[in-house]
Amino acid sequence: MEIRPEFLALVLACAAVTALPRVLPLVALSRLALPRWLLEWLRHVPVAVLSALLAIELLSSGRAGLPAIAAAFAVAFLTRSLLGTAVAGVAVFWWLG
């Protein structure tokens, strides 16, 4: 199989555009001593992102979205198992979907 130079350049450019915004902040922030208030604030970012994704799912999915999320939250609360949470949510979504 032949790879044309334009296609290879496009793939490499897409990889750079995808990787650079993720790598540069990590490299820059690893050398800085961040203030405590900023570290406390950054601690809440994953929860905010997850909440935004769940809100989108709740507003756009059919009848399976809310029960799947409820099952995942229940398993997460009771077991604190990431694998169990994911399996429960996907299973309920698949079963009702």
Backbone atoms as SQL, in Angstrom:
CREATE TABLE atoms (id INTEGER PRIMARY KEY, chain TEXT, resi INTEGER, resn TEXT, atom TEXT, x REAL, y REAL, z REAL);
INSERT INTO atoms VALUES
  (1, 'A', 1, 'MET', 'N', 0.843, -1.172, 0.000),
  (2, 'A', 1, 'MET', 'CA', 0.000, 0.000, 0.000),
  (3, 'A', 1, 'MET', 'C', 0.889, 1.236, 0.000),
  (4, 'A', 2, 'GLU', 'N', 0.563, 2.143, -0.856),
  (5, 'A', 2, 'GLU', 'CA', 1.357, 3.357, -0.999),
  (6, 'A', 2, 'GLU', 'C', 0.742, 4.484, -0.170),
  (7, 'A', 3, 'ILE', 'N', 1.577, 5.205, 0.540),
  (8, 'A', 3, 'ILE', 'CA', 1.125, 6.363, 1.321),
  (9, 'A', 3, 'ILE', 'C', 1.600, 7.624, 0.607),
  (10, 'A', 4, 'ARG', 'N', 0.658, 8.428, 0.160),
  (11, 'A', 4, 'ARG', 'CA', 1.009, 9.661, -0.528),
  (12, 'A', 4, 'ARG', 'C', 1.546, 10.679, 0.478),
  (13, 'A', 5, 'PRO', 'N', 2.476, 11.504, 0.060),
  (14, 'A', 5, 'PRO', 'CA', 3.067, 12.495, 0.982),
  (15, 'A', 5, 'PRO', 'C', 2.038, 13.474, 1.547),
  (16, 'A', 6, 'GLU', 'N', 1.046, 13.854, 0.735),
  (17, 'A', 6, 'GLU', 'CA', 0.023, 14.796, 1.243),
  (18, 'A', 6, 'GLU', 'C', -0.790, 14.161, 2.369),
  (19, 'A', 7, 'PHE', 'N', -1.099, 12.888, 2.207),
  (20, 'A', 7, 'PHE', 'CA', -1.882, 12.184, 3.219),
  (21, 'A', 7, 'PHE', 'C', -1.082, 12.036, 4.507),
  (22, 'A', 8, 'LEU', 'N', 0.195, 11.696, 4.379),
  (23, 'A', 8, 'LEU', 'CA', 1.057, 11.576, 5.546),
  (24, 'A', 8, 'LEU', 'C', 1.189, 12.922, 6.255),
  (25, 'A', 9, 'ALA', 'N', 1.343, 14.003, 5.489),
  (26, 'A', 9, 'ALA', 'CA', 1.430, 15.342, 6.083),
  (27, 'A', 9, 'ALA', 'C', 0.136, 15.697, 6.808),
  (28, 'A', 10, 'LEU', 'N', -0.993, 15.330, 6.234),
  (29, 'A', 10, 'LEU', 'CA', -2.274, 15.602, 6.873),
  (30, 'A', 10, 'LEU', 'C', -2.420, 14.845, 8.186),
  (31, 'A', 11, 'VAL', 'N', -2.025, 13.570, 8.190),
  (32, 'A', 11, 'VAL', 'CA', -2.106, 12.768, 9.406),
  (33, 'A', 11, 'VAL', 'C', -1.191, 13.339, 10.485),
  (34, 'A', 12, 'LEU', 'N', 0.032, 13.712, 10.110),
  (35, 'A', 12, 'LEU', 'CA', 0.964, 14.292, 11.085),
  (36, 'A', 12, 'LEU', 'C', 0.475, 15.637, 11.600),
  (37, 'A', 13, 'ALA', 'N', -0.109, 16.449, 10.739),
  (38, 'A', 13, 'ALA', 'CA', -0.660, 17.730, 11.179),
  (39, 'A', 13, 'ALA', 'C', -1.824, 17.530, 12.139),
  (40, 'A', 14, 'CYS', 'N', -2.689, 16.574, 11.860),
  (41, 'A', 14, 'CYS', 'CA', -3.807, 16.276, 12.767),
  (42, 'A', 14, 'CYS', 'C', -3.295, 15.771, 14.110),
  (43, 'A', 15, 'ALA', 'N', -2.258, 14.947, 14.084),
  (44, 'A', 15, 'ALA', 'CA', -1.676, 14.462, 15.335),
  (45, 'A', 15, 'ALA', 'C', -1.089, 15.610, 16.137),
  (46, 'A', 16, 'ALA', 'N', -0.415, 16.528, 15.481),
  (47, 'A', 16, 'ALA', 'CA', 0.161, 17.680, 16.180),
  (48, 'A', 16, 'ALA', 'C', -0.922, 18.580, 16.769),
  (49, 'A', 17, 'VAL', 'N', -1.963, 18.832, 15.987),
  (50, 'A', 17, 'VAL', 'CA', -3.049, 19.690, 16.474),
  (51, 'A', 17, 'VAL', 'C', -3.767, 19.037, 17.651),
  (52, 'A', 18, 'THR', 'N', -3.816, 17.719, 17.666),
  (53, 'A', 18, 'THR', 'CA', -4.452, 17.013, 18.771),
  (54, 'A', 18, 'THR', 'C', -3.542, 16.935, 19.990),
  (55, 'A', 19, 'ALA', 'N', -2.277, 16.670, 19.787),
  (56, 'A', 19, 'ALA', 'CA', -1.364, 16.433, 20.902),
  (57, 'A', 19, 'ALA', 'C', -0.857, 17.719, 21.560),
  (58, 'A', 20, 'LEU', 'N', -0.544, 18.726, 20.785),
  (59, 'A', 20, 'LEU', 'CA', 0.057, 19.934, 21.353),
  (60, 'A', 20, 'LEU', 'C', -0.791, 20.611, 22.422),
  (61, 'A', 21, 'PRO', 'N', -2.085, 20.808, 22.227),
  (62, 'A', 21, 'PRO', 'CA', -2.862, 21.440, 23.296),
  (63, 'A', 21, 'PRO', 'C', -2.933, 20.604, 24.572),
  (64, 'A', 22, 'ARG', 'N', -2.670, 19.325, 24.482),
  (65, 'A', 22, 'ARG', 'CA', -2.686, 18.475, 25.670),
  (66, 'A', 22, 'ARG', 'C', -1.318, 18.430, 26.348),
  (67, 'A', 23, 'VAL', 'N', -0.260, 18.424, 25.556),
  (68, 'A', 23, 'VAL', 'CA', 1.080, 18.263, 26.098),
  (69, 'A', 23, 'VAL', 'C', 1.648, 19.585, 26.615),
  (70, 'A', 24, 'LEU', 'N', 1.459, 20.666, 25.882),
  (71, 'A', 24, 'LEU', 'CA', 2.068, 21.941, 26.273),
  (72, 'A', 24, 'LEU', 'C', 1.662, 22.424, 27.668),
  (73, 'A', 25, 'PRO', 'N', 0.370, 22.392, 28.034),
  (74, 'A', 25, 'PRO', 'CA', 0.040, 22.803, 29.402),
  (75, 'A', 25, 'PRO', 'C', 0.670, 21.909, 30.462),
  (76, 'A', 26, 'LEU', 'N', 0.745, 20.607, 30.201),
  (77, 'A', 26, 'LEU', 'CA', 1.371, 19.701, 31.168),
  (78, 'A', 26, 'LEU', 'C', 2.844, 20.022, 31.347),
  (79, 'A', 27, 'VAL', 'N', 3.530, 20.275, 30.252),
  (80, 'A', 27, 'VAL', 'CA', 4.952, 20.603, 30.328),
  (81, 'A', 27, 'VAL', 'C', 5.150, 21.942, 31.027),
  (82, 'A', 28, 'ALA', 'N', 4.334, 22.933, 30.671),
  (83, 'A', 28, 'ALA', 'CA', 4.479, 24.260, 31.272),
  (84, 'A', 28, 'ALA', 'C', 4.130, 24.249, 32.760),
  (85, 'A', 29, 'LEU', 'N', 3.049, 23.580, 33.112),
  (86, 'A', 29, 'LEU', 'CA', 2.615, 23.584, 34.515),
  (87, 'A', 29, 'LEU', 'C', 3.457, 22.680, 35.399),
  (88, 'A', 30, 'SER', 'N', 4.157, 21.713, 34.818),
  (89, 'A', 30, 'SER', 'CA', 4.976, 20.832, 35.645),
  (90, 'A', 30, 'SER', 'C', 6.188, 21.556, 36.217),
  (91, 'A', 31, 'ARG', 'N', 6.565, 22.657, 35.604),
  (92, 'A', 31, 'ARG', 'CA', 7.728, 23.411, 36.076),
  (93, 'A', 31, 'ARG', 'C', 7.350, 24.568, 36.987),
  (94, 'A', 32, 'LEU', 'N', 6.079, 24.796, 37.193),
  (95, 'A', 32, 'LEU', 'CA', 5.618, 25.919, 38.018),
  (96, 'A', 32, 'LEU', 'C', 5.099, 25.428, 39.360),
  (97, 'A', 33, 'ALA', 'N', 5.256, 26.264, 40.352),
  (98, 'A', 33, 'ALA', 'CA', 4.638, 25.996, 41.651),
  (99, 'A', 33, 'ALA', 'C', 3.320, 26.768, 41.679),
  (100, 'A', 34, 'LEU', 'N', 2.230, 26.058, 41.536),
  (101, 'A', 34, 'LEU', 'CA', 0.919, 26.704, 41.480),
  (102, 'A', 34, 'LEU', 'C', 0.448, 27.073, 42.875),
  (103, 'A', 35, 'PRO', 'N', -0.263, 28.201, 42.983),
  (104, 'A', 35, 'PRO', 'CA', -0.799, 28.581, 44.297),
  (105, 'A', 35, 'PRO', 'C', -1.845, 27.576, 44.775),
  (106, 'A', 36, 'ARG', 'N', -1.996, 27.506, 46.064),
  (107, 'A', 36, 'ARG', 'CA', -2.925, 26.541, 46.660),
  (108, 'A', 36, 'ARG', 'C', -4.358, 26.765, 46.198),
  (109, 'A', 37, 'TRP', 'N', -4.786, 28.030, 46.087),
  (110, 'A', 37, 'TRP', 'CA', -6.163, 28.320, 45.676),
  (111, 'A', 37, 'TRP', 'C', -6.420, 27.801, 44.262),
  (112, 'A', 38, 'LEU', 'N', -5.408, 27.876, 43.373),
  (113, 'A', 38, 'LEU', 'CA', -5.578, 27.382, 42.011),
  (114, 'A', 38, 'LEU', 'C', -5.648, 25.862, 41.983),
  (115, 'A', 39, 'LEU', 'N', -4.837, 25.203, 42.800),
  (116, 'A', 39, 'LEU', 'CA', -4.906, 23.746, 42.893),
  (117, 'A', 39, 'LEU', 'C', -6.262, 23.287, 43.417),
  (118, 'A', 40, 'GLU', 'N', -6.802, 24.008, 44.393),
  (119, 'A', 40, 'GLU', 'CA', -8.146, 23.675, 44.910),
  (120, 'A', 40, 'GLU', 'C', -9.198, 23.866, 43.828),
  (121, 'A', 41, 'TRP', 'N', -9.074, 24.923, 43.061),
  (122, 'A', 41, 'TRP', 'CA', -10.035, 25.196, 41.993),
  (123, 'A', 41, 'TRP', 'C', -9.932, 24.126, 40.905),
  (124, 'A', 42, 'LEU', 'N', -8.710, 23.755, 40.519),
  (125, 'A', 42, 'LEU', 'CA', -8.519, 22.743, 39.476),
  (126, 'A', 42, 'LEU', 'C', -9.028, 21.376, 39.899),
  (127, 'A', 43, 'ARG', 'N', -9.108, 21.143, 41.194),
  (128, 'A', 43, 'ARG', 'CA', -9.615, 19.865, 41.691),
  (129, 'A', 43, 'ARG', 'C', -11.071, 19.633, 41.286),
  (130, 'A', 44, 'HIS', 'N', -11.808, 20.713, 41.035),
  (131, 'A', 44, 'HIS', 'CA', -13.234, 20.608, 40.699),
  (132, 'A', 44, 'HIS', 'C', -13.500, 20.489, 39.201),
  (133, 'A', 45, 'VAL', 'N', -12.485, 20.626, 38.380),
  (134, 'A', 45, 'VAL', 'CA', -12.677, 20.587, 36.925),
  (135, 'A', 45, 'VAL', 'C', -13.223, 19.241, 36.448),
  (136, 'A', 46, 'PRO', 'N', -12.686, 18.081, 36.881),
  (137, 'A', 46, 'PRO', 'CA', -13.253, 16.814, 36.385),
  (138, 'A', 46, 'PRO', 'C', -14.731, 16.637, 36.719),
  (139, 'A', 47, 'VAL', 'N', -15.138, 17.070, 37.901),
  (140, 'A', 47, 'VAL', 'CA', -16.549, 16.956, 38.283),
  (141, 'A', 47, 'VAL', 'C', -17.408, 17.857, 37.399),
  (142, 'A', 48, 'ALA', 'N', -16.914, 19.051, 37.107),
  (143, 'A', 48, 'ALA', 'CA', -17.669, 19.971, 36.250),
  (144, 'A', 48, 'ALA', 'C', -17.800, 19.430, 34.831),
  (145, 'A', 49, 'VAL', 'N', -16.732, 18.847, 34.311),
  (146, 'A', 49, 'VAL', 'CA', -16.780, 18.279, 32.959),
  (147, 'A', 49, 'VAL', 'C', -17.742, 17.101, 32.916),
  (148, 'A', 50, 'LEU', 'N', -17.667, 16.215, 33.910),
  (149, 'A', 50, 'LEU', 'CA', -18.575, 15.078, 33.966),
  (150, 'A', 50, 'LEU', 'C', -20.021, 15.544, 34.074),
  (151, 'A', 51, 'SER', 'N', -20.279, 16.558, 34.875),
  (152, 'A', 51, 'SER', 'CA', -21.642, 17.087, 35.005),
  (153, 'A', 51, 'SER', 'C', -22.151, 17.635, 33.682),
  (154, 'A', 52, 'ALA', 'N', -21.300, 18.333, 32.955),
  (155, 'A', 52, 'ALA', 'CA', -21.710, 18.867, 31.656),
  (156, 'A', 52, 'ALA', 'C', -22.023, 17.748, 30.674),
  (157, 'A', 53, 'LEU', 'N', -21.190, 16.707, 30.659),
  (158, 'A', 53, 'LEU', 'CA', -21.453, 15.575, 29.764),
  (159, 'A', 53, 'LEU', 'C', -22.732, 14.842, 30.137),
  (160, 'A', 54, 'LEU', 'N', -22.969, 14.682, 31.421),
  (161, 'A', 54, 'LEU', 'CA', -24.197, 14.015, 31.860),
  (162, 'A', 54, 'LEU', 'C', -25.426, 14.853, 31.546),
  (163, 'A', 55, 'ALA', 'N', -25.322, 16.166, 31.689),
  (164, 'A', 55, 'ALA', 'CA', -26.461, 17.030, 31.373),
  (165, 'A', 55, 'ALA', 'C', -26.820, 16.927, 29.896),
  (166, 'A', 56, 'ILE', 'N', -25.815, 16.899, 29.049),
  (167, 'A', 56, 'ILE', 'CA', -26.072, 16.743, 27.614),
  (168, 'A', 56, 'ILE', 'C', -26.760, 15.411, 27.346),
  (169, 'A', 57, 'GLU', 'N', -26.271, 14.355, 27.994),
  (170, 'A', 57, 'GLU', 'CA', -26.859, 13.028, 27.798),
  (171, 'A', 57, 'GLU', 'C', -28.303, 12.992, 28.279),
  (172, 'A', 58, 'LEU', 'N', -28.561, 13.585, 29.427),
  (173, 'A', 58, 'LEU', 'CA', -29.921, 13.577, 29.968),
  (174, 'A', 58, 'LEU', 'C', -30.883, 14.341, 29.075),
  (175, 'A', 59, 'LEU', 'N', -30.424, 15.425, 28.488),
  (176, 'A', 59, 'LEU', 'CA', -31.307, 16.238, 27.662),
  (177, 'A', 59, 'LEU', 'C', -31.503, 15.672, 26.260),
  (178, 'A', 60, 'SER', 'N', -30.560, 14.848, 25.790),
  (179, 'A', 60, 'SER', 'CA', -30.654, 14.408, 24.403),
  (180, 'A', 60, 'SER', 'C', -30.975, 12.916, 24.232),
  (181, 'A', 61, 'SER', 'N', -30.806, 12.124, 25.263),
  (182, 'A', 61, 'SER', 'CA', -31.013, 10.683, 25.068),
  (183, 'A', 61, 'SER', 'C', -32.478, 10.313, 25.215),
  (184, 'A', 62, 'GLY', 'N', -32.754, 9.124, 24.805),
  (185, 'A', 62, 'GLY', 'CA', -34.111, 8.615, 24.916),
  (186, 'A', 62, 'GLY', 'C', -34.407, 8.149, 26.329),
  (187, 'A', 63, 'ARG', 'N', -35.195, 7.118, 26.442),
  (188, 'A', 63, 'ARG', 'CA', -35.660, 6.665, 27.756),
  (189, 'A', 63, 'ARG', 'C', -34.595, 5.923, 28.542),
  (190, 'A', 64, 'ALA', 'N', -33.484, 5.546, 27.930),
  (191, 'A', 64, 'ALA', 'CA', -32.473, 4.739, 28.611),
  (192, 'A', 64, 'ALA', 'C', -31.437, 5.574, 29.351),
  (193, 'A', 65, 'GLY', 'N', -31.311, 6.846, 29.042),
  (194, 'A', 65, 'GLY', 'CA', -30.251, 7.660, 29.616),
  (195, 'A', 65, 'GLY', 'C', -30.333, 7.837, 31.119),
  (196, 'A', 66, 'LEU', 'N', -31.461, 8.273, 31.610),
  (197, 'A', 66, 'LEU', 'CA', -31.602, 8.549, 33.037),
  (198, 'A', 66, 'LEU', 'C', -31.490, 7.285, 33.899),
  (199, 'A', 67, 'PRO', 'N', -32.143, 6.184, 33.568),
  (200, 'A', 67, 'PRO', 'CA', -31.955, 4.975, 34.384),
  (201, 'A', 67, 'PRO', 'C', -30.515, 4.462, 34.369),
  (202, 'A', 68, 'ALA', 'N', -29.828, 4.579, 33.240),
  (203, 'A', 68, 'ALA', 'CA', -28.438, 4.129, 33.172),
  (204, 'A', 68, 'ALA', 'C', -27.550, 4.985, 34.062),
  (205, 'A', 69, 'ILE', 'N', -27.774, 6.285, 34.053),
  (206, 'A', 69, 'ILE', 'CA', -26.999, 7.177, 34.906),
  (207, 'A', 69, 'ILE', 'C', -27.307, 6.905, 36.373),
  (208, 'A', 70, 'ALA', 'N', -28.569, 6.680, 36.686),
  (209, 'A', 70, 'ALA', 'CA', -28.952, 6.384, 38.074),
  (210, 'A', 70, 'ALA', 'C', -28.310, 5.079, 38.545),
  (211, 'A', 71, 'ALA', 'N', -28.290, 4.065, 37.688),
  (212, 'A', 71, 'ALA', 'CA', -27.662, 2.800, 38.057),
  (213, 'A', 71, 'ALA', 'C', -26.163, 2.973, 38.256),
  (214, 'A', 72, 'ALA', 'N', -25.530, 3.732, 37.380),
  (215, 'A', 72, 'ALA', 'CA', -24.091, 3.961, 37.516),
  (216, 'A', 72, 'ALA', 'C', -23.776, 4.702, 38.808),
  (217, 'A', 73, 'PHE', 'N', -24.568, 5.713, 39.134),
  (218, 'A', 73, 'PHE', 'CA', -24.346, 6.449, 40.384),
  (219, 'A', 73, 'PHE', 'C', -24.569, 5.548, 41.596),
  (220, 'A', 74, 'ALA', 'N', -25.583, 4.713, 41.540),
  (221, 'A', 74, 'ALA', 'CA', -25.855, 3.820, 42.671),
  (222, 'A', 74, 'ALA', 'C', -24.707, 2.835, 42.884),
  (223, 'A', 75, 'VAL', 'N', -24.225, 2.240, 41.808),
  (224, 'A', 75, 'VAL', 'CA', -23.108, 1.302, 41.927),
  (225, 'A', 75, 'VAL', 'C', -21.851, 2.028, 42.399),
  (226, 'A', 76, 'ALA', 'N', -21.611, 3.231, 41.892),
  (227, 'A', 76, 'ALA', 'CA', -20.439, 3.996, 42.315),
  (228, 'A', 76, 'ALA', 'C', -20.515, 4.328, 43.801),
  (229, 'A', 77, 'PHE', 'N', -21.692, 4.714, 44.259),
  (230, 'A', 77, 'PHE', 'CA', -21.862, 5.080, 45.665),
  (231, 'A', 77, 'PHE', 'C', -21.689, 3.867, 46.574),
  (232, 'A', 78, 'LEU', 'N', -22.240, 2.732, 46.161),
  (233, 'A', 78, 'LEU', 'CA', -22.206, 1.546, 47.013),
  (234, 'A', 78, 'LEU', 'C', -20.873, 0.810, 46.978),
  (235, 'A', 79, 'THR', 'N', -20.213, 0.769, 45.829),
  (236, 'A', 79, 'THR', 'CA', -19.016, -0.061, 45.710),
  (237, 'A', 79, 'THR', 'C', -17.720, 0.719, 45.549),
  (238, 'A', 80, 'ARG', 'N', -17.793, 1.947, 45.094),
  (239, 'A', 80, 'ARG', 'CA', -16.601, 2.747, 44.781),
  (240, 'A', 80, 'ARG', 'C', -15.714, 2.055, 43.743),
  (241, 'A', 81, 'SER', 'N', -16.332, 1.273, 42.880),
  (242, 'A', 81, 'SER', 'CA', -15.611, 0.531, 41.853),
  (243, 'A', 81, 'SER', 'C', -15.833, 1.197, 40.499),
  (244, 'A', 82, 'LEU', 'N', -14.741, 1.622, 39.866),
  (245, 'A', 82, 'LEU', 'CA', -14.848, 2.251, 38.558),
  (246, 'A', 82, 'LEU', 'C', -15.342, 1.262, 37.509),
  (247, 'A', 83, 'LEU', 'N', -14.803, 0.050, 37.536),
  (248, 'A', 83, 'LEU', 'CA', -15.223, -0.967, 36.573),
  (249, 'A', 83, 'LEU', 'C', -16.692, -1.338, 36.774),
  (250, 'A', 84, 'GLY', 'N', -17.099, -1.549, 38.014),
  (251, 'A', 84, 'GLY', 'CA', -18.496, -1.880, 38.287),
  (252, 'A', 84, 'GLY', 'C', -19.444, -0.775, 37.873),
  (253, 'A', 85, 'THR', 'N', -19.033, 0.469, 38.089),
  (254, 'A', 85, 'THR', 'CA', -19.851, 1.618, 37.697),
  (255, 'A', 85, 'THR', 'C', -20.050, 1.656, 36.189),
  (256, 'A', 86, 'ALA', 'N', -18.960, 1.496, 35.449),
  (257, 'A', 86, 'ALA', 'CA', -19.053, 1.531, 33.988),
  (258, 'A', 86, 'ALA', 'C', -19.884, 0.373, 33.455),
  (259, 'A', 87, 'VAL', 'N', -19.665, -0.805, 33.997),
  (260, 'A', 87, 'VAL', 'CA', -20.422, -1.980, 33.537),
  (261, 'A', 87, 'VAL', 'C', -21.905, -1.814, 33.837),
  (262, 'A', 88, 'ALA', 'N', -22.237, -1.338, 35.020),
  (263, 'A', 88, 'ALA', 'CA', -23.652, -1.159, 35.377),
  (264, 'A', 88, 'ALA', 'C', -24.328, -0.131, 34.471),
  (265, 'A', 89, 'GLY', 'N', -23.673, 0.998, 34.258),
  (266, 'A', 89, 'GLY', 'CA', -24.263, 2.031, 33.404),
  (267, 'A', 89, 'GLY', 'C', -24.459, 1.560, 31.977),
  (268, 'A', 90, 'VAL', 'N', -23.446, 0.917, 31.420),
  (269, 'A', 90, 'VAL', 'CA', -23.545, 0.433, 30.038),
  (270, 'A', 90, 'VAL', 'C', -24.581, -0.675, 29.931),
  (271, 'A', 91, 'ALA', 'N', -24.623, -1.566, 30.924),
  (272, 'A', 91, 'ALA', 'CA', -25.586, -2.670, 30.876),
  (273, 'A', 91, 'ALA', 'C', -27.021, -2.160, 30.909),
  (274, 'A', 92, 'VAL', 'N', -27.308, -1.219, 31.801),
  (275, 'A', 92, 'VAL', 'CA', -28.676, -0.682, 31.874),
  (276, 'A', 92, 'VAL', 'C', -29.003, 0.085, 30.602),
  (277, 'A', 93, 'PHE', 'N', -28.064, 0.857, 30.096),
  (278, 'A', 93, 'PHE', 'CA', -28.316, 1.598, 28.852),
  (279, 'A', 93, 'PHE', 'C', -28.590, 0.632, 27.698),
  (280, 'A', 94, 'TRP', 'N', -27.802, -0.450, 27.612),
  (281, 'A', 94, 'TRP', 'CA', -27.993, -1.426, 26.529),
  (282, 'A', 94, 'TRP', 'C', -29.313, -2.163, 26.710),
  (283, 'A', 95, 'TRP', 'N', -29.636, -2.526, 27.933),
  (284, 'A', 95, 'TRP', 'CA', -30.859, -3.280, 28.195),
  (285, 'A', 95, 'TRP', 'C', -32.111, -2.468, 27.875),
  (286, 'A', 96, 'LEU', 'N', -32.115, -1.190, 28.230),
  (287, 'A', 96, 'LEU', 'CA', -33.295, -0.356, 27.972),
  (288, 'A', 96, 'LEU', 'C', -33.292, 0.280, 26.590),
  (289, 'A', 97, 'GLY', 'N', -32.119, 0.372, 26.001),
  (290, 'A', 97, 'GLY', 'CA', -32.013, 1.056, 24.693),
  (291, 'A', 97, 'GLY', 'C', -32.400, 0.189, 23.593);
